[in-house]
Amino acid sequence: MALSFLAAGAAAAEHAVNPWVALAYLVSGVLFILALRGLSSPATSRAGNRFGMIGMLIAVVTTLVTHIPTNDLFPASGLPAYDTSVLDFATIGEILAAIAIGAVIGLTIARRIAMTAMPQLVAAFHSLVGLAAVLVAAAAFLNPGAFDILGAGGDILPVSRVEMMLGAAIGAITFSGSVIAFAKLNGNMSGSPILLPGRHLINLGTLAAILILTAIYALSGDAGPGEGWIFWIVVALAFAIGFLLIIPIGGADMPVVVSMLNSYSGWAAAAMGFTLHNSAMIITGALVGSSGAILSYIMCRAMNRSFISVIAGGFGADAAAGGGEAKEQRPYKQGSAEDAAFMLKQAEKVIIIPGYGMAVAQAQHALREMSDLLKEHGVSVKYAIHPVAGRMPGHMNVLLAEANVPYDDVFELEDINSEFSQADVAFIIGANDVVNPAAKNDKSSPIYGMPVFDVDKAKTIMFIKRSMGGVGYAGVDNDVFYMDQTMMLLSDAKKMVEEINKSITD
């Protein structure tokens, strides 16, 4: 959302306050709010997407129409001719061509991208939002007259300097941070934390330098010392701090990172909205920024961690140091697909806990088929979703929705956790840290205090994972593997579920 309107807003600043323009932007803002409201539930997500698309269409068209010489295009229309000086760098044909190219690329990606790759796609889009903010800020810096940010003396207004620098700095941090997040999520670099020596001092020093240089730039005039290079130094430092902030963050914290970068992209767009005098950009950026910040808070609370501790990095350092291997080998019970199918058919209530392993194996469709088969045998089936399951907020919900799992069967942690004591089977597929009892009873554990599912209260636990070697991104062994009521199903998640389905139907 923020990226689309950054592109539109970059075309021109809102020089004159036109009541129809203000009304159009107000309608867009209301539609964006309705979009966020709709996206809060899987049942209304389609409507929310439609609201967002319509709102963005109105905003983009309004921005373009108010800066096209309409009396030249439609001489008999009687429409006023708006100030088109800001379009000196591009014709309307070139702008429409750019929009068409972007639309083709977006449609192609949307059709080809796998749902399992959605986290890295979101990170990639966030990087584009940040880069767009940097480019718009650079355009304003190089040609301030076109953006109506010059004072009476011909200098860039101090308030515009602050807005411009904030937009550029936040955008640069968003871009470089999102590139690292994409690389970690896509497997181009290790998901384990990369802990640089003295990283906290380096980060604080870099942030302090950005703030000091921004203040100097805001207070200096065009004839001030170093006025020409301060802007570029701040942009370079912001690019660097984006890399430095995300590199130390492990894969277990990726849901928080994705929502955090989403928030950053919104604030970058809002800052540039002030520079461009565009109210719709300010509204859009503030909505994206605040919603992303709230979501980051929810993610941190779900892991019993503070936002600062996530930024400081280090969660999963044990996994990085130990290679993600189990700390000890204890006896466990291994079962087969036939054993699991027999016990599932005899159960009255089954609770399924999906995790990142389900996403990697793309087992959601087979899992939905298993649920349907069990329901035909009179078994009650529910899905339990942890707020930080997967690699982005709502990752599991998206995958289950793709497999047409009924919304009424999907429950959040706080709504279903009390039901495990009445469950005959807790069926864990690809999850690990979110079911680890160490979060409740081991104060030395890095995940201690993190709310987890009480799967240990179920009569039977079925745990699908590839092998006993891996222990998840947090690098913590899981006592659930070795419990008396646990049956380990060691296999690829999709293959195992398909074999269970075949055994159920036999």
C-alpha positions in Angstrom: 0.0 0.0 0.0 2.7 2.5 1.0 4.8 1.6 -2.1 2.0 2.2 -4.5 1.2 5.6 -3.2 4.9 6.6 -2.9 5.1 6.0 -6.6 2.1 8.1 -7.3 3.0 10.8 -4.8 6.5 11.2 -6.2 4.9 12.4 -9.4 3.9 15.7 -7.8 3.2 17.7 -4.7 -0.3 18.8 -3.8 0.3 22.5 -4.5 -3.2 23.8 -4.2 -5.9 22.6 -1.8 -8.8 21.6 -4.0 -12.0 20.5 -2.1 -12.5 17.6 -4.6 -8.9 16.5 -4.2 -9.3 16.6 -0.4 -12.5 14.6 -0.6 -11.0 12.0 -2.9 -8.0 11.5 -0.5 -10.4 11.4 2.5 -12.4 8.6 0.7 -9.1 6.8 0.1 -8.1 7.1 3.7 -11.5 5.6 4.8 -11.1 2.7 2.4 -7.6 2.1 3.7 -8.9 1.9 7.3 -11.6 -0.5 6.1 -8.9 -2.5 4.4 -7.0 -2.9 7.6 -10.2 -3.8 9.4 -11.0 -6.4 6.9 -7.6 -8.0 6.9 -7.9 -8.6 10.7 -9.9 -11.7 10.0 -9.6 -14.5 7.4 -13.3 -14.3 6.8 -13.2 -10.7 5.7 -9.8 -10.6 4.2 -11.0 -10.6 0.6 -13.2 -7.7 1.2 -10.4 -5.9 3.0 -8.1 -6.4 0.0 -10.8 -5.0 -2.3 -11.2 -1.9 -0.1 -7.4 -1.3 -0.2 -7.3 -1.8 -4.0 -10.2 0.7 -4.6 -8.7 3.2 -2.2 -5.3 3.0 -3.9 -6.9 3.4 -7.3 -8.7 6.5 -6.2 -5.5 8.0 -4.7 -3.3 7.3 -7.7 -5.8 8.5 -10.2 -6.5 11.7 -8.1 -2.7 12.4 -7.9 -2.2 12.0 -11.6 -5.3 13.9 -12.8 -4.6 16.9 -10.6 -1.2 17.2 -12.3 -2.1 16.6 -15.9 -2.9 19.6 -18.1 -6.5 18.6 -18.5 -7.6 21.7 -20.5 -5.0 20.6 -23.1 -6.1 17.0 -23.2 -9.9 17.9 -23.0 -10.2 21.5 -24.2 -14.0 21.4 -24.1 -14.2 20.0 -20.6 -13.9 23.3 -18.8 -11.6 21.6 -16.2 -8.9 23.8 -14.7 -5.3 23.4 -15.7 -3.2 22.4 -12.7 0.4 23.4 -12.1 2.3 20.8 -14.1 5.8 22.1 -13.5 6.6 19.0 -11.3 6.0 16.8 -14.4 8.9 18.3 -16.2 11.0 15.2 -15.6 8.4 12.8 -17.2 5.5 12.9 -19.5 2.1 11.4 -18.6 2.8 8.7 -21.2 6.1 7.7 -19.5 4.3 7.6 -16.1 1.5 5.4 -17.4 4.1 3.1 -19.1 5.9 2.8 -15.8 2.6 1.9 -14.1 1.9 -0.7 -16.8 5.3 -2.3 -16.4 4.9 -2.5 -12.6 1.5 -4.0 -13.0 2.8 -6.7 -15.3 5.6 -7.5 -12.9 3.2 -7.6 -10.0 0.7 -9.9 -11.7 3.4 -12.2 -12.8 4.9 -12.5 -9.3 1.5 -12.9 -7.7 0.6 -15.8 -10.1 3.9 -17.6 -9.8 4.9 -17.1 -6.1 4.3 -20.1 -3.9 2.5 -19.5 -0.6 5.4 -20.9 1.2 7.6 -18.1 -0.2 5.2 -15.4 1.0 7.5 -14.2 3.9 10.4 -13.4 1.6 8.1 -11.8 -0.9 6.8 -9.5 1.8 10.4 -8.6 2.8 11.2 -7.9 -0.8 8.2 -5.6 -1.2 9.2 -3.7 2.0 12.7 -3.1 0.5 11.0 -1.5 -2.6 9.0 0.8 -0.3 12.2 1.9 1.5 14.0 2.4 -1.8 11.1 4.5 -3.2 11.2 6.7 -0.1 15.0 7.3 -0.6 14.5 8.1 -4.3 11.7 10.6 -3.6 13.8 12.2 -0.9 16.8 12.5 -3.2 14.5 14.0 -5.9 13.3 16.6 -3.4 16.9 17.3 -2.3 18.1 17.8 -5.9 15.1 19.8 -7.1 13.4 21.4 -4.1 11.6 24.0 -6.3 9.5 21.3 -7.9 8.4 20.0 -4.5 7.4 23.5 -3.2 9.7 23.2 -0.1 11.6 26.4 -0.6 11.3 29.4 1.8 11.3 33.0 0.9 15.1 33.2 0.9 15.4 30.3 -1.6 16.6 27.8 1.0 14.9 24.5 1.7 12.5 25.0 4.7 13.9 23.7 8.0 10.8 21.6 8.6 11.1 20.2 5.1 14.7 19.3 5.7 13.7 17.2 8.8 10.9 15.5 6.9 13.1 14.8 3.9 16.0 13.4 6.0 13.7 11.3 8.2 12.0 9.8 5.1 15.4 9.1 3.4 16.9 7.6 6.6 13.9 5.4 7.5 13.6 4.4 3.9 17.3 3.4 3.6 17.1 1.4 6.9 13.9 -0.3 5.5 15.6 -1.2 2.2 18.9 -2.6 3.5 17.2 -4.4 6.5 14.6 -5.9 4.2 17.3 -7.2 1.8 18.9 -9.0 4.7 15.6 -10.4 5.9 14.8 -11.6 2.4 18.2 -13.3 2.1 17.7 -15.1 5.5 14.1 -16.2 4.7 15.0 -17.2 1.1 18.0 -19.3 2.3 20.6 -17.1 0.5 22.3 -16.6 3.8 22.2 -18.4 7.1 19.1 -17.8 9.3 21.4 -18.0 12.4 22.4 -14.8 14.1 25.7 -13.2 12.9 27.0 -11.5 16.1 29.6 -8.9 15.3 31.9 -7.8 18.1 30.9 -4.5 19.6 27.8 -4.4 17.5 25.7 -2.5 20.1 28.3 0.3 20.2 28.5 0.4 16.4 24.7 0.6 16.1 24.3 3.2 18.7 27.2 5.3 17.3 25.8 5.1 13.8 22.3 6.1 14.9 23.7 9.0 16.9 25.6 10.2 13.9 22.4 10.1 11.8 20.5 12.1 14.3 23.3 14.7 14.8 23.8 15.1 11.0 20.1 15.5 10.5 20.0 18.3 13.1 22.9 20.0 11.5 21.4 19.8 8.1 18.0 21.1 9.4 19.6 24.1 11.0 22.0 25.0 8.2 21.0 27.1 5.2 21.9 26.3 1.6 25.2 28.2 2.2 25.9 26.2 5.4 29.1 24.2 5.7 28.8 20.8 4.0 25.1 21.3 3.1 25.6 19.3 -0.1 27.2 16.2 1.3 25.4 15.8 4.7 22.3 14.4 3.0 24.3 11.7 1.2 26.3 10.8 4.3 23.0 10.3 6.3 21.6 8.1 3.5 24.8 6.0 3.4 24.8 5.6 7.2 21.1 4.6 7.2 21.8 1.9 4.6 24.6 0.6 6.8 22.6 0.6 10.0 19.8 -1.4 8.2 22.3 -4.2 7.5 23.8 -4.0 11.0 20.4 -4.2 12.7 19.1 -7.3 10.9 22.2 -9.4 10.6 22.3 -10.3 14.3 18.7 -11.3 14.4 18.0 -15.1 14.1 15.3 -16.9 12.2 13.1 -17.4 15.2 12.6 -13.6 15.4 11.7 -13.3 11.7 8.0 -12.7 12.3 8.9 -9.7 14.5 11.4 -8.5 11.9 8.8 -8.6 9.0 6.2 -6.7 11.0 8.9 -4.2 12.2 10.0 -3.5 8.6 6.4 -3.1 7.6 6.1 -0.4 10.2 9.3 1.3 9.0 8.0 1.4 5.5 4.9 3.1 6.6 6.7 5.8 8.6 9.0 6.4 5.6 6.0 6.9 3.4 4.4 9.2 5.9 7.5 11.4 6.2 7.7 11.8 2.5 4.0 12.6 2.4 4.8 15.7 4.5 7.5 16.6 2.0 5.2 16.2 -0.9 2.3 18.0 0.8 0.2 14.9 0.1 -2.4 14.1 2.7 -3.2 10.7 1.3 0.4 9.6 1.7 0.5 10.8 5.2 -2.7 8.9 6.1 -1.5 5.7 4.3 1.9 5.8 5.9 0.6 6.5 9.4 -1.9 3.5 9.0 0.8 1.1 7.8 3.4 2.4 10.4 1.1 2.2 13.4 -0.4 -1.1 12.4 3.0 -2.6 11.9 4.2 -1.2 15.3 1.2 -2.7 17.0 1.7 -6.1 15.3 5.4 -6.0 16.3 4.3 -5.5 19.9 1.9 -8.4 19.7 4.7 -10.6 18.2 7.1 -9.7 21.0 4.5 -10.3 23.7 3.8 -13.7 22.1 7.5 -14.6 22.6 7.7 -12.9 26.0 10.4 -10.6 24.6 10.9 -6.9 24.4 11.3 -5.0 21.1 14.7 -3.9 22.2 15.9 -7.5 22.8 14.8 -8.4 19.3 16.7 -5.5 17.8 19.7 -6.4 19.9 19.6 -9.9 18.3 21.0 -13.1 19.6 17.9 -15.2 19.9 18.9 -18.5 18.4 22.6 -18.0 19.1 22.8 -21.4 20.7 21.5 -23.0 17.4 24.2 -21.1 15.5 26.9 -22.2 17.8 25.8 -25.8 18.1 24.6 -26.3 14.5 21.0 -26.8 15.6 21.6 -30.3 16.9 19.9 -31.9 19.8 21.9 -31.5 23.0 21.4 -35.1 24.2 20.0 -38.4 23.0 17.3 -39.9 25.1 14.9 -42.8 24.4 11.8 -41.9 22.4 9.0 -43.9 20.8 8.8 -43.9 17.0 5.5 -44.7 15.2 4.4 -45.4 11.7 1.7 -43.9 9.5 -0.5 -46.9 10.2 -0.2 -46.5 13.9 -1.1 -42.8 13.7 -4.0 -43.4 11.4 -5.5 -46.1 13.8 -5.2 -43.8 16.8 -6.6 -40.8 15.0 -9.7 -42.7 13.9 -10.3 -43.8 17.4 -10.0 -40.3 18.8 -12.9 -38.0 19.6 -11.0 -34.7 19.6 -7.8 -33.9 17.6 -6.0 -30.5 17.8 -3.5 -29.8 15.0 -0.5 -27.5 15.6 1.1 -26.5 12.3 4.5 -24.8 12.0 7.2 -23.8 9.6 8.0 -27.5 8.8 4.5 -27.8 7.3 5.2 -24.7 5.1 8.5 -26.1 3.9 6.9 -29.4 3.0 3.8 -27.7 1.5 1.7 -30.2 3.5 -1.3 -28.0 4.1 -3.5 -29.6 1.4 -2.7 -33.1 2.6 -3.4 -31.9 6.2 -6.8 -30.5 5.2 -7.6 -33.9 3.5 -6.7 -35.7 6.7 -9.0 -33.4 8.7 -11.9 -34.1 6.3 -11.3 -37.9 6.5 -11.3 -37.7 10.3 -14.5 -35.7 10.4 -16.1 -38.4 8.3 -15.3 -40.7 11.1 -16.9 -38.4 13.6 -13.7 -36.9 15.0 -13.7 -33.2 16.1 -10.7 -31.5 14.5 -9.4 -28.0 15.3 -6.3 -26.1 14.3 -4.2 -24.2 16.9 -2.1 -21.3 15.6 0.6 -19.6 17.6 1.2 -15.9 16.9 4.8 -16.4 15.9 4.4 -19.8 14.0 6.2 -19.6 10.7 8.3 -16.8 9.3 5.8 -13.9 9.1 2.7 -12.8 11.0 -0.3 -14.9 9.9 1.9 -17.3 7.9 0.0 -20.4 9.0 -3.3 -18.7 8.6 -2.5 -17.9 4.9 -1.4 -21.5 4.2 -4.5 -23.0 5.8 -6.7 -20.6 3.9 -5.0 -21.6 0.7 -5.9 -25.2 1.5 -9.5 -24.1 2.1 -9.5 -25.0 5.8 -12.7 -23.6 7.3 -12.1 -20.4 9.3 -14.3 -21.8 12.1 -11.7 -24.6 12.7 -8.8 -22.3 13.2 -8.1 -20.9 16.7 -5.5 -18.6 18.3 -3.4 -19.7 21.3 -5.4 -18.0 24.0 -8.7 -19.4 22.6 -7.7 -23.1 22.4 -4.9 -23.7 24.9 -7.3 -24.8 27.7 -8.7 -27.5 25.4 -5.6 -29.7 25.2 -6.4 -31.4 28.5 -9.6 -32.7 26.8 -7.9 -33.6 23.5 -7.2 -37.2 22.6 -4.5 -36.3 20.2 -2.3 -33.2 19.8 -1.0 -33.5 16.2 2.2 -31.4 15.8 3.4 -30.9 12.2 6.5 -28.9 11.7 6.3 -26.8 14.9 8.9 -26.9 17.7 9.6 -23.9 19.9 5.8 -23.0 20.2 5.2 -26.4 21.9 8.3 -26.6 24.0 7.5 -26.9 27.8 10.9 -25.4 28.6 9.2 -22.1 28.1 7.2 -22.9 31.2 9.5 -24.7 33.5 13.2 -24.0 32.6 14.3 -20.6 33.7 17.7 -21.1 32.0 16.0 -21.6 28.6 16.3 -18.7 26.1 12.5 -19.1 25.5 11.5 -19.1 29.2 8.3 -17.1 29.6 7.2 -17.4 26.0 3.5 -18.5 25.9 3.4 -22.0 24.3 0.7 -24.6 23.6 0.0 -27.1 26.5 0.4 -30.1 24.3 1.8 -32.1 27.2 -1.7 -32.2 28.7 -3.1 -34.1 25.7 -3.6 -37.9 26.0 -1.5 -38.6 23.0 1.0 -36.4 21.1 2.0 -37.1 17.5 5.0 -35.2 16.5 6.0 -35.0 12.8 9.6 -33.9 12.1 12.3 -35.0 9.6 14.7 -36.3 12.2 15.6 -36.2 15.8 18.7 -34.1 15.0 17.1 -30.6 14.6 15.8 -28.6 17.6 14.4 -25.5 16.0 15.6 -22.0 15.5 15.8 -21.3 19.2 18.4 -24.1 19.6 16.6 -25.7 22.5 15.9 -29.4 22.9 12.3 -30.3 23.3 11.1 -32.6 26.2 8.0 -33.3 24.3 10.0 -35.6 22.0 10.7 -38.0 24.9 7.4 -38.0 26.8 5.6 -41.3 27.4 2.5 -40.2 25.4 4.5 -38.9 22.4 4.8 -40.8 19.2 7.5 -39.5 16.9 6.7 -39.6 13.2 10.1 -39.1 11.5 9.5 -38.2 7.9 8.8 -35.4 5.5 5.6 -33.8 6.7 3.7 -34.0 3.4 4.8 -37.6 2.8 3.8 -38.7 6.3 0.4 -37.0 6.2 -0.3 -38.6 2.8 0.6 -42.0 4.1 -1.7 -41.4 7.1 -4.5 -40.4 4.8 -4.0 -43.6 2.8 -4.1 -45.7 6.0 -7.3 -44.0 7.2 -9.1 -44.8 3.9 -7.9 -48.4 3.8 
